[in-house]
Amino acid sequence: MQAQRDETRAIQSNMEGLIRSKSERTRRTLSSSSESDTDLVPNIKPSTPKKLAADISVPKFEAWRASWEDYTKLCNVNSIKLDHQQLLLRSLMSLDM
């Protein structure tokens, strides 16, 4: 009975060691990697969303907004200065807006 408990503890200890070493390797790999999330995305040149018209319907606006959000993620717009983000957004609005 004692031998079985000792064997179970040894197995648990080995499993914990494996988990710990894998977790440490993963942490080292992630911290030493110079890639960001956007580096993992292939070099994609997304098309710019169409200009937003002043007389747009709600469903069309929601579709435009989804295309804008996709565009900002693919182009990593959040990494640029806020005033440049605003300029980009305004450039996609019609003069009537």
Protein Blocks (a to p, Z undefined) as FASTA:
>chain_A
ZZmmmmmmmmmmmmmmmmmmmmmmmmmmmmmpcbdfklmpccddddddddddfkbcfklm
mmmmmmmmmmmmmnommmpcfklmmmmmmmmpcfkZZ
